[in-house]
Amino acid sequence: MKFWKLKMNDRNYLLVSVRREHMRDVTLCSEQMQQEHQSFAGSIVREDIRFQIVEDANTANLCSLEAVCCLGFWYMKQFEKDTCNIRLQERECRMKCFRNLVTLEIREHDTYRMPEAYEIQDAMHFSTPEGSETLIPVYRKAYHDDLLHKIAVGVSRGGKSLLRWSNNKIYLSAPVYMDYEGIARKM
């Protein structure tokens, strides 16, 4: 079985190829997985690849943006593409990749939970103690309230992301690293 270890914002993920001959089914799991976990099913649009994201006892609709970005990065590197679309339940995400920088397009109307705590340091910097998905509602609100510029750096649990506003969409960019890949064999 082939596997890859990916990293984004100090969070590690293991991506496992289940059927190596066609790479149709892959599973992405976080390194910190607990015993009881939920899985998440989705598809890469216009391609015959199905995948699961299993992460830290979270349900499907709470799957982190880091996990989605790691999967998109892996896919674009494996198939030498610079863009891809990933369908997550009813929502479709568009991603671009340049070297190891992944940019995720988020529509203005997408709903994300507002964090209980956040801080705006100045017009270009803000932070929240929670995950990267909480950067989006904070950025949206602060931008509409003229507290942040069109481009701002958000710091969440584990790392920094660059957020940019354009055409009623938010673009979240952060580096993704492929730490290693290998093959696991039964002994």
Short mmCIF file of the C-alpha atoms (twelve columns), coordinates in Angstrom:
data_MODEL
# 
_entry.id   MODEL 
# 
loop_
_atom_site.group_PDB 
_atom_site.id 
_atom_site.type_symbol 
_atom_site.label_atom_id 
_atom_site.label_alt_id 
_atom_site.label_comp_id 
_atom_site.label_asym_id 
_atom_site.label_seq_id 
_atom_site.Cartn_x 
_atom_site.Cartn_y 
_atom_site.Cartn_z 
_atom_site.pdbx_PDB_model_num 
ATOM 1   C CA . MET A 1   0.000   0.000  0.000   1 
ATOM 2   C CA . LYS A 2   1.435   3.375  -1.005  1 
ATOM 3   C CA . PHE A 3   1.209   6.360  1.358   1 
ATOM 4   C CA . TRP A 4   2.178   10.037 1.566   1 
ATOM 5   C CA . LYS A 5   2.667   12.241 4.634   1 
ATOM 6   C CA . LEU A 6   1.521   15.835 4.089   1 
ATOM 7   C CA . LYS A 7   1.702   18.878 6.340   1 
ATOM 8   C CA . MET A 8   -0.133  22.210 6.454   1 
ATOM 9   C CA . ASN A 9   -0.111  24.740 9.302   1 
ATOM 10  C CA . ASP A 10  1.698   22.330 11.648  1 
ATOM 11  C CA . ARG A 11  -0.999  19.678 11.169  1 
ATOM 12  C CA . ASN A 12  0.093   16.323 9.753   1 
ATOM 13  C CA . TYR A 13  -1.995  14.102 7.484   1 
ATOM 14  C CA . LEU A 14  -1.451  10.635 6.097   1 
ATOM 15  C CA . LEU A 15  -2.874  9.907  2.658   1 
ATOM 16  C CA . VAL A 16  -3.239  6.242  1.761   1 
ATOM 17  C CA . SER A 17  -3.801  4.767  -1.686  1 
ATOM 18  C CA . VAL A 18  -6.197  1.860  -1.328  1 
ATOM 19  C CA . ARG A 19  -6.225  0.664  -4.942  1 
ATOM 20  C CA . ARG A 20  -2.827  1.485  -6.315  1 
ATOM 21  C CA . GLU A 21  -3.442  0.362  -9.893  1 
ATOM 22  C CA . HIS A 22  -6.000  3.084  -10.664 1 
ATOM 23  C CA . MET A 23  -5.556  5.403  -7.638  1 
ATOM 24  C CA . ARG A 24  -9.346  5.594  -7.507  1 
ATOM 25  C CA . ASP A 25  -9.836  5.428  -3.765  1 
ATOM 26  C CA . VAL A 26  -7.667  7.297  -1.308  1 
ATOM 27  C CA . THR A 27  -8.058  7.960  2.394   1 
ATOM 28  C CA . LEU A 28  -6.732  11.033 4.145   1 
ATOM 29  C CA . CYS A 29  -6.385  10.890 7.915   1 
ATOM 30  C CA . SER A 30  -4.825  13.143 10.475  1 
ATOM 31  C CA . GLU A 31  -1.900  11.889 12.507  1 
ATOM 32  C CA . GLN A 32  -3.770  12.643 15.737  1 
ATOM 33  C CA . MET A 33  -6.761  10.408 14.908  1 
ATOM 34  C CA . GLN A 34  -8.670  9.108  17.894  1 
ATOM 35  C CA . GLN A 35  -10.133 5.599  18.232  1 
ATOM 36  C CA . GLU A 36  -13.714 6.707  17.531  1 
ATOM 37  C CA . HIS A 37  -13.838 8.696  14.309  1 
ATOM 38  C CA . GLN A 38  -16.173 9.738  11.519  1 
ATOM 39  C CA . SER A 39  -15.205 9.609  7.878   1 
ATOM 40  C CA . PHE A 40  -15.981 12.053 5.107   1 
ATOM 41  C CA . ALA A 41  -16.693 11.139 1.509   1 
ATOM 42  C CA . GLY A 42  -16.221 13.425 -1.473  1 
ATOM 43  C CA . SER A 43  -15.045 13.386 -5.058  1 
ATOM 44  C CA . ILE A 44  -12.611 15.246 -7.262  1 
ATOM 45  C CA . VAL A 45  -14.836 16.729 -9.941  1 
ATOM 46  C CA . ARG A 46  -14.501 15.448 -13.529 1 
ATOM 47  C CA . GLU A 47  -12.057 12.755 -12.458 1 
ATOM 48  C CA . ASP A 48  -12.622 9.178  -11.409 1 
ATOM 49  C CA . ILE A 49  -11.130 9.461  -7.935  1 
ATOM 50  C CA . ARG A 50  -13.084 9.017  -4.726  1 
ATOM 51  C CA . PHE A 51  -11.638 9.728  -1.319  1 
ATOM 52  C CA . GLN A 52  -12.323 9.852  2.379   1 
ATOM 53  C CA . ILE A 53  -11.094 12.384 4.867   1 
ATOM 54  C CA . VAL A 54  -10.930 11.067 8.409   1 
ATOM 55  C CA . GLU A 55  -9.862  13.611 10.958  1 
ATOM 56  C CA . ASP A 56  -9.691  13.942 14.745  1 
ATOM 57  C CA . ALA A 57  -13.186 12.614 15.560  1 
ATOM 58  C CA . ASN A 58  -14.790 15.356 13.462  1 
ATOM 59  C CA . THR A 59  -17.958 14.790 11.494  1 
ATOM 60  C CA . ALA A 60  -18.011 15.287 7.741   1 
ATOM 61  C CA . ASN A 61  -19.239 18.874 7.771   1 
ATOM 62  C CA . LEU A 62  -16.473 19.851 10.218  1 
ATOM 63  C CA . CYS A 63  -13.644 18.591 8.030   1 
ATOM 64  C CA . SER A 64  -10.830 21.134 8.209   1 
ATOM 65  C CA . LEU A 65  -9.628  23.257 5.310   1 
ATOM 66  C CA . GLU A 66  -6.119  21.955 5.977   1 
ATOM 67  C CA . ALA A 67  -7.255  18.397 5.144   1 
ATOM 68  C CA . VAL A 68  -8.959  19.552 1.948   1 
ATOM 69  C CA . CYS A 69  -5.905  21.599 0.892   1 
ATOM 70  C CA . CYS A 70  -3.582  18.637 1.539   1 
ATOM 71  C CA . LEU A 71  -5.756  16.387 -0.629  1 
ATOM 72  C CA . GLY A 72  -5.873  18.994 -3.426  1 
ATOM 73  C CA . PHE A 73  -2.097  19.502 -3.249  1 
ATOM 74  C CA . TRP A 74  -1.465  15.753 -3.485  1 
ATOM 75  C CA . TYR A 75  -3.864  15.410 -6.423  1 
ATOM 76  C CA . MET A 76  -2.368  18.329 -8.376  1 
ATOM 77  C CA . LYS A 77  1.191   17.043 -7.830  1 
ATOM 78  C CA . GLN A 78  0.316   13.432 -8.755  1 
ATOM 79  C CA . PHE A 79  -1.455  14.390 -11.978 1 
ATOM 80  C CA . GLU A 80  0.682   17.458 -12.837 1 
ATOM 81  C CA . LYS A 81  -2.195  19.942 -12.733 1 
ATOM 82  C CA . ASP A 82  -2.242  23.463 -11.376 1 
ATOM 83  C CA . THR A 83  -5.985  23.600 -10.579 1 
ATOM 84  C CA . CYS A 84  -8.635  21.200 -9.353  1 
ATOM 85  C CA . ASN A 85  -12.199 21.233 -8.071  1 
ATOM 86  C CA . ILE A 86  -13.191 19.161 -5.058  1 
ATOM 87  C CA . ARG A 87  -16.831 18.513 -4.218  1 
ATOM 88  C CA . LEU A 88  -17.495 18.347 -0.485  1 
ATOM 89  C CA . GLN A 89  -21.062 17.179 0.041   1 
ATOM 90  C CA . GLU A 90  -23.100 20.011 -1.560  1 
ATOM 91  C CA . ARG A 91  -20.232 22.505 -1.745  1 
ATOM 92  C CA . GLU A 92  -17.589 22.643 -4.461  1 
ATOM 93  C CA . CYS A 93  -14.137 24.080 -3.755  1 
ATOM 94  C CA . ARG A 94  -11.774 25.335 -6.434  1 
ATOM 95  C CA . MET A 95  -8.047  25.154 -5.723  1 
ATOM 96  C CA . LYS A 96  -4.883  26.356 -7.397  1 
ATOM 97  C CA . CYS A 97  -1.342  25.293 -6.681  1 
ATOM 98  C CA . PHE A 98  1.953   27.034 -7.398  1 
ATOM 99  C CA . ARG A 99  4.928   25.025 -6.169  1 
ATOM 100 C CA . ASN A 100 3.886   24.258 -2.593  1 
ATOM 101 C CA . LEU A 101 1.449   27.180 -2.120  1 
ATOM 102 C CA . VAL A 102 -2.189  26.064 -2.266  1 
ATOM 103 C CA . THR A 103 -4.944  28.663 -2.750  1 
ATOM 104 C CA . LEU A 104 -8.521  27.706 -1.910  1 
ATOM 105 C CA . GLU A 105 -11.404 29.757 -3.355  1 
ATOM 106 C CA . ILE A 106 -14.258 30.339 -0.901  1 
ATOM 107 C CA . ARG A 107 -17.530 31.847 -2.060  1 
ATOM 108 C CA . GLU A 108 -18.912 34.820 -0.127  1 
ATOM 109 C CA . HIS A 109 -22.110 32.966 0.796   1 
ATOM 110 C CA . ASP A 110 -20.360 29.864 2.193   1 
ATOM 111 C CA . THR A 111 -21.146 29.522 5.871   1 
ATOM 112 C CA . TYR A 112 -18.461 28.984 8.472   1 
ATOM 113 C CA . ARG A 113 -18.852 29.197 12.239  1 
ATOM 114 C CA . MET A 114 -17.713 32.462 13.834  1 
ATOM 115 C CA . PRO A 115 -15.159 31.763 16.595  1 
ATOM 116 C CA . GLU A 116 -15.851 32.881 20.143  1 
ATOM 117 C CA . ALA A 117 -12.501 34.666 20.398  1 
ATOM 118 C CA . TYR A 118 -10.438 36.555 17.836  1 
ATOM 119 C CA . GLU A 119 -8.152  39.570 17.752  1 
ATOM 120 C CA . ILE A 120 -7.475  42.149 15.047  1 
ATOM 121 C CA . GLN A 121 -3.952  43.505 15.569  1 
ATOM 122 C CA . ASP A 122 -3.931  46.029 12.699  1 
ATOM 123 C CA . ALA A 123 -5.350  46.430 9.178   1 
ATOM 124 C CA . MET A 124 -3.310  43.491 7.872   1 
ATOM 125 C CA . HIS A 125 -3.067  41.031 10.796  1 
ATOM 126 C CA . PHE A 126 -5.610  39.101 12.837  1 
ATOM 127 C CA . SER A 127 -5.703  35.868 14.819  1 
ATOM 128 C CA . THR A 128 -7.961  33.250 16.357  1 
ATOM 129 C CA . PRO A 129 -7.026  30.392 18.712  1 
ATOM 130 C CA . GLU A 130 -9.127  27.928 16.683  1 
ATOM 131 C CA . GLY A 131 -8.616  26.198 13.301  1 
ATOM 132 C CA . SER A 132 -8.078  27.833 9.909   1 
ATOM 133 C CA . GLU A 133 -11.754 27.536 8.929   1 
ATOM 134 C CA . THR A 134 -12.554 30.161 11.613  1 
ATOM 135 C CA . LEU A 135 -10.321 32.683 9.836   1 
ATOM 136 C CA . ILE A 136 -12.909 33.016 7.060   1 
ATOM 137 C CA . PRO A 137 -15.862 34.483 9.035   1 
ATOM 138 C CA . VAL A 138 -13.512 36.753 11.024  1 
ATOM 139 C CA . TYR A 139 -11.892 38.040 7.818   1 
ATOM 140 C CA . ARG A 140 -15.292 38.487 6.099   1 
ATOM 141 C CA . LYS A 141 -16.743 40.455 9.036   1 
ATOM 142 C CA . ALA A 142 -13.626 42.570 9.639   1 
ATOM 143 C CA . TYR A 143 -13.258 43.347 5.916   1 
ATOM 144 C CA . HIS A 144 -16.909 44.455 5.636   1 
ATOM 145 C CA . ASP A 145 -16.448 46.584 8.785   1 
ATOM 146 C CA . ASP A 146 -13.335 48.222 7.204   1 
ATOM 147 C CA . LEU A 147 -11.055 46.818 9.916   1 
ATOM 148 C CA . LEU A 148 -8.899  44.747 7.515   1 
ATOM 149 C CA . HIS A 149 -7.449  45.447 4.056   1 
ATOM 150 C CA . LYS A 150 -8.190  43.342 0.965   1 
ATOM 151 C CA . ILE A 151 -5.116  41.271 1.802   1 
ATOM 152 C CA . ALA A 152 -4.478  40.166 5.381   1 
ATOM 153 C CA . VAL A 153 -2.535  37.522 7.282   1 
ATOM 154 C CA . GLY A 154 -4.584  35.372 9.626   1 
ATOM 155 C CA . VAL A 155 -2.989  33.264 12.347  1 
ATOM 156 C CA . SER A 156 -4.905  30.226 13.560  1 
ATOM 157 C CA . ARG A 157 -4.045  27.191 15.644  1 
ATOM 158 C CA . GLY A 158 -0.770  25.981 14.226  1 
ATOM 159 C CA . GLY A 159 0.003   28.410 11.435  1 
ATOM 160 C CA . LYS A 160 -0.485  31.422 9.199   1 
ATOM 161 C CA . SER A 161 -2.674  31.838 6.135   1 
ATOM 162 C CA . LEU A 162 -2.922  34.663 3.642   1 
ATOM 163 C CA . LEU A 163 -6.482  35.805 2.943   1 
ATOM 164 C CA . ARG A 164 -7.457  37.951 -0.031  1 
ATOM 165 C CA . TRP A 165 -10.783 39.453 -1.142  1 
ATOM 166 C CA . SER A 166 -11.676 39.563 -4.860  1 
ATOM 167 C CA . ASN A 167 -14.942 39.343 -6.868  1 
ATOM 168 C CA . ASN A 168 -17.067 38.512 -3.799  1 
ATOM 169 C CA . LYS A 169 -14.837 35.551 -3.028  1 
ATOM 170 C CA . ILE A 170 -12.264 34.940 -0.355  1 
ATOM 171 C CA . TYR A 171 -9.008  33.236 -1.276  1 
ATOM 172 C CA . LEU A 172 -7.108  31.431 1.473   1 
ATOM 173 C CA . SER A 173 -3.471  30.553 0.701   1 
ATOM 174 C CA . ALA A 174 -0.990  28.553 2.756   1 
ATOM 175 C CA . PRO A 175 1.984   26.290 2.051   1 
ATOM 176 C CA . VAL A 176 1.548   22.514 1.975   1 
ATOM 177 C CA . TYR A 177 4.532   20.206 2.299   1 
ATOM 178 C CA . MET A 178 4.873   16.574 1.309   1 
ATOM 179 C CA . ASP A 179 7.142   15.266 4.077   1 
ATOM 180 C CA . TYR A 180 7.621   11.802 2.610   1 
ATOM 181 C CA . GLU A 181 6.047   8.978  0.662   1 
ATOM 182 C CA . GLY A 182 6.543   5.280  0.976   1 
ATOM 183 C CA . ILE A 183 5.114   1.797  0.686   1 
ATOM 184 C CA . ALA A 184 3.776   -0.196 3.626   1 
ATOM 185 C CA . ARG A 185 3.895   -3.992 3.261   1 
ATOM 186 C CA . LYS A 186 2.451   -6.739 5.416   1 
ATOM 187 C CA . MET A 187 5.102   -8.563 7.398   1 
# 
